[in-house]
Amino acid sequence: MTPAIFSAALLARRWLTETSIELRLERPKGFDFRPGQYIRLYHEVLERDYSLASGPDDPELRLVVRVFPQGRVSTFLSTVADGTQLSFHGPMGYFVFQASDRTPVFIATGTGVAPFVAMSRAGLKGYICLHGAKDHQGLLYRQDLEKNASRYVPCLTESATPDKSVFAGRVTAYLERLDTGRAYDFHLCGHQDMIHDAFGIIDDRFAESHIHSEVFY
Ligand SMILES: Cc1cc2nc3c(=O)[nH]c(=O)nc-3n(C[C@H](O)[C@H](O)[C@H](O)COP(=O)(O)OP(=O)(O)OC[C@H]3O[C@@H](n4cnc5c(N)ncnc54)[C@H](O)[C@@H]3O)c2cc1C
């Protein structure tokens, strides 16, 4: 079935870090989605995809967007006035959670947390979450992800002070240490370099496991 076109007012925007924003949009009547899906947003002749970071029963839609200095749509979204109507197509995508007897592992960096926040807000529990960022401030929606995780591992590459509650290094360095004694369903979302590196490690170390991925940039 072709996804429908919707229009929704921007309700509010806030900066989460120096380079990422959260957008709250009104939820159009009849717009339903599964956690992990995305919308295709239109701006002039451009179209860009953004994963929904809200739960399927939340009254508003939420997006989390990395703002690139030369990025045409992300910079537009970082300055557009509240109340502006935004057009989008959706829902789209197949990065949705499918239960199995393997342990789910979510690996997210940057705004790649969005689909996992939607899954957690939908009530999914018991996953291992490797959450990568430069520093504590970059751990977007940490509480949403940590709340329903069986194990939550913040992986920081530029943590200023020694901190026993975090893993000092990239998510892929933690993946090198993850126990190989069981099969996992890996779900990867974020930058293509992280996903490329993670695929290599998973292929080498976790032969019995499955991989699902969504590349953002
Ligand atoms: C399925 C899917 C879901 C997505 N979900 C999200 C999401 O939830 N949140 C989100 O933030 N993004 C998401 N993206 C990425 C998003 O669709 C855009 O690609 C992104 O916002 C950049 O668009 P732009 O118009 O701002 O940049 P563009 O105008 O397309 O890029 C112009 C310039 O921006 C800069 N730039 C763009 N990408 C990079 C980069 N990786 N590194 C350095 N500079 C760069 C470069 O200078 C580039 O020349 C998703 C992508 C896909 C395919």
The ligand as a Gaussian input file, in Angstrom:
#p B3LYP/6-31G(d) Opt

LIG

0 1
 C       15.870000       5.641000       6.773000
 C       16.557000       6.903000       7.241000
 C       16.210000       7.460000       8.456000
 C       16.846000       8.625000       8.909000
 N       16.509000       9.119000      10.126000
 C       17.178000      10.201000      10.607000
 C       16.891000      10.701000      11.918000
 O       16.005000      10.201000      12.638000
 N       17.630000      11.756000      12.363000
 C       18.609000      12.357000      11.587000
 O       19.253000      13.303000      12.057000
 N       18.865000      11.910000      10.341000
 C       18.178000      10.867000       9.822000
 N       18.445000      10.427000       8.564000
 C       19.333000      11.266000       7.682000
 C       18.489000      12.374000       6.998000
 O       17.546000      11.786000       6.106000
 C       19.322000      13.374000       6.176000
 O       20.191000      12.681000       5.327000
 C       20.127000      14.329000       7.058000
 O       19.239000      15.080000       7.905000
 C       20.976000      15.324000       6.206000
 O       20.102000      16.045000       5.375000
 P       20.428000      17.561000       5.023000
 O       19.450000      17.983000       3.944000
 O       20.480000      18.388000       6.257000
 O       21.885000      17.503000       4.434000
 P       22.293000      17.556000       2.852000
 O       21.865000      18.875000       2.287000
 O       21.776000      16.312000       2.181000
 O       23.826000      17.485000       2.924000
 C       24.519000      18.642000       2.548000
 C       25.811000      18.740000       3.315000
 O       25.605000      18.480000       4.697000
 C       26.791000      17.960000       5.205000
 N       26.607000      16.572000       5.636000
 C       25.572000      15.737000       5.353000
 N       25.792000      14.534000       5.899000
 C       26.997000      14.615000       6.521000
 C       27.781000      13.698000       7.285000
 N       27.411000      12.451000       7.497000
 N       28.950000      14.132000       7.806000
 C       29.374000      15.381000       7.616000
 N       28.695000      16.300000       6.909000
 C       27.514000      15.910000       6.367000
 C       27.786000      17.947000       4.088000
 O       28.458000      19.166000       4.052000
 C       26.894000      17.794000       2.897000
 O       27.506000      18.146000       1.703000
 C       17.831000       9.263000       8.096000
 C       18.170000       8.699000       6.865000
 C       17.553000       7.545000       6.436000
 C       17.947000       6.961000       5.106000

